[in-house]
Amino acid sequence: MEISVELLKSLFELHDGVITAKELAEAGFTRTLLYICLLNGWLIKESHGRYVLADNQPDEFRMIQNRSEKLIFSHGTALYLHGLSDRVPHELDITVPQGDNVSRIKRDYDNTRFHYCKKEIWGLGITEATTPQGYTVKIYDHERCICDLIKDKKSVDTQIYSQAMREYFSGKCNPRKIVKYAREFNIEEKVRTYMEVL
């Protein structure tokens, strides 16, 4: 198999900029070819069994989420992707179900902050958003983000908290949906207070 930069680029585009050793093998890349690509500096090993193009600035949101289907961007990171916060996150907030082992991801990405939630509510409000580089990732919807903020108020930056609450309750508010979510989080009374005040 002859390797060309164009072939590599098209292959990586199909896989959102990150490709696994298995996917490379399925595309006809032997271990020897993979080694040649690494040796020539065309590919970089991103993490165990995962590769990115050397001349391409990979999308960090996509790279991290590709590590597990259970990683959902939440809190400040989701607010930023929704446009409810203008602060670019220095740490990426990720929610996973309680009991999930994310130690390897924490080790590989020190700019991540993990939040754990009960498995029953982990899937509540999952939607998709586009990253600044144009990739699609899974995040929590507006209502879930607001409930997470209220629930974790003590650990949230005051400015992010205030801006998100103002933005949401002054225009993007879906009263029925947020009250439904609030019941799941046992914060219905707090949410109703915010709805009245804001």
Buried (B, 14 or more C-beta within 10 A) or exposed (E): EEBEEEBBBEBBEEBBBBBBBEBBEEBEBEEEBBEBBBEEEBBBEBBEEBBBBEEBEBBBBBBBBBBBEBBBBBBBBBBBBBEBBEEEBEEBBBBBBEEBEBEEBEEBBEEBBBBEBEEEBBEBBBEEBEBEEEBEBBBBBBBBBBBBBBBBEEEBEEEBBEBBBEBBBEEBBEEEBBBBBBEBBEBBEBBBEBBEEE
